[in-house]
Amino acid sequence: MTDATTAAAPQPPARSLTREIWGQFRKHTGGLIGLCVFIFIVLAVFVGPYIHTIDPNKIDIRAKNQGPSVLHPLGTDNLGHDMLAQILAGGRISLAVGITAMLLSLVLGTLVGVISGYIKKLDGPLMRLTDLFLALPLLPLLLVIIMLFRDTLRAAFGPETGIFILIVFVIGITSWMHTARIVRGDVLAVKSQEFILAAKSSGMREWRIVLRHILPNVMSSIMVSATLGIASAIITESALSFLGLGFPSDFPTWGRLLFDGANFLQINPSRVIWPGLAISLTVLSVNYLGDAVRDALDPRMLKR
Amino acid sequence: MKKLTVFLASTAAALALAGTAANAERATDGDLKILFWQAVSTLNPYLSGGTKEIYSSSLTIEPLARYDQTGTLTPWLVTEIPTVDNGGVAKDMTSITWKLKPGVKWSDGTPFTAEDVIFTWQYCTAPDGGCAQKAQYEGVKSVEALDPTTVKVTFTEPKYYPYSAFVGAQSPIIQKAQFKDCVGAKAPGCTSANFGPIGTGPFVVKEFKPNDVVTYVANPNYRDAAKPAFASVTLKGGGDAPSAARAVLETGEFDYAWNMQVEPEVLATMIAKGKGKIETAFGTQVERINLNWFNPDPALGDKRSTKEAGPHPALKDPAVRKALSMAIDREVIDEVGYGEAGKPTCNIVPAPDIYISTTNDWCLKQDIDGANKLLDEAGWKKGSDGIRAKDGVKLSFLYQTSTNSVRQGTQALVKDWWQQIGVASELRNVAASVFFGGDPASPDTFQKFYADVEMYTNNFDGTDPEKYLAEWLCDKIPSPANGWQGQNIPRYCNPDYDKIVAELAKTGDLAKRAELAKKANDMLTAEGAHIPLIHRGQPSAISNTLAGVNMNAWDSELWNAADWSRKK
């Protein structure tokens, strides 16, 4: 750490931390491509419907099972829904669910992980709580949660928002455990290093130590679980919809489109390829993005 | 009339017999491969109500009489169908006498006698037995043997349709010698008997792996020396409907697969390979949308969808109920989801032929303008959001069904049409195991009906609709008091209807019965207890190399497996 401070000293003060991180990030080619693809998907999904204006739920039964055409660039499904419109609408829901649920599980997981790693007294109880959540059978839990809260949330927020809140909550609450475990392990390792001892003996407050010294050092593992979290949240949401526990069937999501298209693989392979590609590209780009951000945020690499 | 049809059926059967017997010999056609994508868990149909168990056991054990593919009763282990005319049924309808075919043997070589028939009744009605087919023996006071080949069944009160005990695949005869120590609470424990019942049918169970595969070999003691043509049968379970269809139609690995609930265009691509075909038997299944006559508002808590909740604020208006039906294009639903396996219908009793009514056929043609006009006249005015409302009540419905891609497709279509007449709908699909599970603690069962409208299929067993029509009686409404067990799901209640059904139960004459059944059926559709959509068939995939299959919706699909053979 001593040579790190000497290395940082000659730098001109104009070069801020953000710029430095960005500079580090740019060196990661995969990350840059991932960022571009992710931005493209987000833009397409949110701006696309203003360009391709067909209503995703419009049924045109005469135009069912069609191949790509000018009117329907990705063809139509067996009810005559426009596939492009469905994928764009589905992407909005899938991305929103994926990112929100990931953030929720990330916050929960990091909180539990850092606390149990840093405060020895709470380590035991919190890790047993994690065990408890890991041992919970997911499906019965979901059934109970949905049975208890569906009608209340539906009355309070309407059918769409209500089910959105419910699904994000359900996915978030059932997927934070792995993040917590990983973060705790990393915190334990970082905690025993000399610079933490130095910070402590210099009289730094505990929460500042956590924020300034521990979190940046465990950021890499948090980023990795975040990127994986988005992927698994998108997949979990589709499984829920498939079981009838998720969004109503007239709300397309990527996972639902994939499930619905599976039977039509022979007649119309594009029904599976496009939603599948959308999920894969999102997951892959987010993974690379996370990789690059981790490298850029890693204090050791930053100060090299 | 009945006598004539029985006579015709038996001549036809005799002709068919003569036709195949000329060139057939027992056990010369190798192995018959059947695929049931829901695996078989037991071979004793008395311990499981599942269709797959009833069908798979029908290869070994047989009833006294069966329904053939037209729904006509055909003598099977008896010499003739007892009727009032031939003296088999008592004039006061309190007893029926069956004359067993002489010389029939069990597959172990012992003779089949009246004692076995009596035992079957005792087995199913034994206390603590949990017999799944108890309903077949309802109203039976006693079963006695007049001599070794004559059985007399006496009823507690006059039974105008006496053909339910020992008739059809649901109540086959089991061997007394094999099952005598398995009566009552001991029944489920008799694994070797339940997994390999000795029967009079064309095949004998050789090996049974529960939930996986059953192998049968030809019965050496089968009553027709020339049958069955196949030496063995392999009945494999597991997978799903599309992959089962593929195994028969596309790869030709199997000869027969049952219950092909697959989108028509998917099946069409498989059939194009030329290895097999789909055959559909039309029974009495009707896909319908039930309308809730009681208020399901969640704000009412536990009272919703019960009498205490009061009538439904919007659906109590007959104009709304009729408009909902008029807006639906049944042809399109059929084309998208069912194809060959369904036809549009406006009846809740869609078969047999004598019960088919044409009174409500107005509903077969979609009439969006008419529906709009009807709602306008009834005072439902469109609001700024395009949704009709009257006195603060909006035409916005929660529309639930089970999870199944065909049903979700139908939901999307119906939602679109209802939108065009200013009716909003919110779709919900519930996993089939929950929806049909009947758990009184779950709010999502079709019996609780915590929704405005819901869609599913129901049917009746056999060919007589009396019991089925009695499901819409006022006292059959599900409620917490009866553990949500009533079958009157729409909560329809009309004293006039109750009178018609009561009369039906007291009428013996077939033509009169048909007339009353039609009247009851028309009343239900006209008053809007439900919206019938599709008369569903049972589609099965059959290999082109298989001959003799005669699809039957009234009995087991494998009812005539003895006549099946390999095309040369």
Interface residues (C-beta under 8 A of the other chain):
Chain A: N57 K58 I59 I61 K64 N65 N78 L79 H81 L143 M147 D151 R154 A155 P159 F242 L243 G244 L245 P248 S249 D250 D260 N263 F264 Q266 I267
Chain B: P242 V262 E263 E265 V266 T269 P298 A299 V332 E335 V336 S402 T403 S405 Q408 G409 Q411 A412 L413 K415 D416 E426 L427 R428 N429 V430 A431 V434 S442 P443 D444
